[in-house]
Amino acid sequence: MNDHKRMIEYLEMDRIEEAEKCYKRIKETGSAETFYLLAADLSQLGFLSYAKELYEHILHAYPEESEIKILLAELLVEMGEEEKAILYLDSIQEEDESYPQALLVLADLYQLQGLFEVSEQKLLKANELLPHEPIIYYALGEFYASQGRLLEAVRYYQKLLEEGHTSIAGADLRERLAAAYSAGGAFEEAIPFFEQALEEKTSLQTLFGLAITAYQAKMYPKAIEAFEKLKALDPEYHSLYRYLAESYEQEGALEASLAVVEEGLAADSYQKELYHLGGKIALKLGKKELSEDYHRQALALDPSYLEAALHLNQLLLSQERYEEVIEIIEILKREGETDPQLHWDAAHAFRMIERYKEALQHYEYAYEDLQHHVDFLMEYGYFLREEGEQQKSFYIFNQVLKLDPVNDEVIYLIQEWEN
């Protein structure tokens, strides 16, 4: 067994001292080819400093070897030494056959640094030099997709498919095209490409892409079918449960929806959105205790979860549990959450327990945002009327009339006041 193989075995067994001895002998007697092969293996194993040193030895002997410069630059990027990597890549001349590859590496590097315009320029230059090179089309598609420039991403993915390519660098181009269509809101265009990709290979990511795209397109039966298949393949794919439950809900299958919520919470009991959804579904089914429990579980996970608090408040208000509503609102207030509906809930609750000063304060807070909400104005107007604030009440009811000119109830109240 030669020192190359011995060193790799020692490293895999974490016998660093023996590996170092082999490495020292290789550096003393090895050829450039030996250095090259060993550096490749060391890079794969993650021993980057060894690989870097070997590539530097080769480059010292062959200073114009552009392939080594590129390999060394890629290692330096992994090691966080981007500036050194750029120096090696910039030293490769345009007439060098490796120049387009150097441009691709530079494009990745500049994109990592947030220099997106420079990255794009490098890719377009590479495409100009090699106008029909698939890997460059793919790099451009990926770049534009990452920037949210989805029409441009679609154009390059489509070019690759039109030229007969279905995968590049291990990526399914139909899935990538479908994902770009979906991200751009072209859901119906995306679905056939997800399906084509799945016909060749079942991938959890692609299956989720199909399912969520069908959900977004409101094609709920197709979404349910895909989510159910995904769940059967991987019950631990936690993000599917919420969308599957919502898809069943949209189809009116509330019991099935609630069953999916329960499955999802059994798989991961820290999904606050799933507790909230379960609370809403349970209430639709008339299961008020379960609905309350789910909403309280959501708030236990996140005391500032406004949407869950608002739904729980409505349930508690309907049961005349006003003190509990106030308690929830106080918790959200401590969490820094504020919302006009919270103020309205608080105003109503304080009013019902005859704490009129606090009620008035919250009505006034809510009014700032809800002055175009007829139901709120009606309640606020009646409260002011009961409190003897006739002038203010008259003003609020007149606002209602502007929003709802045929509101007979308000017309009668104003006429009564004027007489």
C-alpha angles and dihedrals in degrees: 000000000000126000092257093061093039092053092051092049093048091050092049088052091046091242093144099167094057090044090054091054091053091047092052092052091048092052091050099047109012127112127233089258090054091049090049095051094044093047090054091053093045091051091054091050091049098249092133100162091058091048092047092053092050093049089049089054090053092047091050089058095039107028095175095052100122096185090061091048090055094047090047091048091052090052092049091052090054089049092051095250097125098154092057089047091054091052092055093046094046089053090066109097124229092243090058113104089227092057096098090051090050089052091054092052091046090050091054091046095050090046089055088053091051094248093132099163091053090047091052091049091054092051094047090049090052090049090050091054095044104024099181102033108135096211090055092049088050092048090051091048091051092046094051092044090053089051094049091246090134102166089058091046090051091051093058095042089050091051090056093049092046089054090054101260118135099170138026126186090350093307121122106232093205089057091047091049090047091050091051092049091048094048088052092053095253091127099158091050090051099053099071091052092050088051093049091052091049092051089064099038135003107231123175091218093051092045090052089048091055092045097048092044091052088048091052090048088053089241090139101170090054090045091051092050093051095043091049090051090049091049091052091051096044119009088181092066088108100182093065097068098070094051094043091051091048091049091054089047091054089052090052093247095132098162090052089047093053091047090055090050089054091049091049093050090048088055094045121006094189099073104115093181090056092051089050092049090047089053092054094046093046090053091051087054091051093249096135098166091051091046091053092047093051093048092048089050089053091051091046088059093045118013089191094056096129099184093053091047093052092051092047090049091055091052092048093046090053087055092046092242093145099158090057091051090054090048092054091048091051090053091052090046090056088050090056095250120142131172135162091238090055089054090048091050090049092047092051093046094048090047092053093052090046098248091136099168092059090042092055092049092054093044088055092049092048092046092068090069103022102050089116094049109102097200092050092048091050092053093043091048093052091047091054090047091053090049091054094251093135097160093051091043090052090051093050093048089050088055088054090052091054089054095039109023094179096052100133093191093057093041089056092048093051093046089050091050093048092050 
